[in-house]
């Protein structure tokens, strides 16, 4: 795979998994009482947190796999299964599996602190983790890094991560205007297109992971 082709796959995969358009309702709800300056600071903190988490798994992912005795082919297959589930959720407009419970937790916290002037900072959790840097995006960077062309795969993946995080920041800062312009129908259409792309990437990951395993089984038979 050429560098250009790899970067296109990395950018599209990360955009589909992080799904900044899908984060808009959460971000708007969690920051609805903030002024623009505080909202911007909260978003920056969330993006820095997500970048740090994804950087750790980008550069230390192979060591973590080796520590647990997991092959990259097994991780590709597992990542493909996860992506396929996420893609199906997006196609069917269902809540994403890795965000299960966040709405209820936020609602319960709001009820517990009703009437309390002390506000919790949502930047690190749940915005930074797991909404932006969640299991889907962590799996993505760990799967992409070994597939990158050349010895500088981690840097290419991090370049894609930074590009998508900057795009995510721009989208979320203009969340209210974007939501008003696109509407829920427009967001649903984009979500379904991203879901379709993600399911195709998932199938390819499963094929890439299963092929060496099948060849090895045939060779030892």
Secondary structure, 3 states (H helix, E strand, C coil): CCHHHHHHHHHHHHHHHHCHHHHHHHHHHHCCCCCHHHHHHHHHHHHHHHHHHHHHHHHHHHHHHHHCCCCHHHHHHHHHHHHHHHHHHHHCCCCCHHHCCHHHHHHHHHHHCCCCCCCCCCHHHHHHHHHHCCHHHHHHHHHHHHHCCCCCHHHHHHHHHHHHHHHHHHHHHCHHHHHHHHHHHHHHHHHHHHHHHHHHHHHHHHHHHHHHHHHHHHHHC
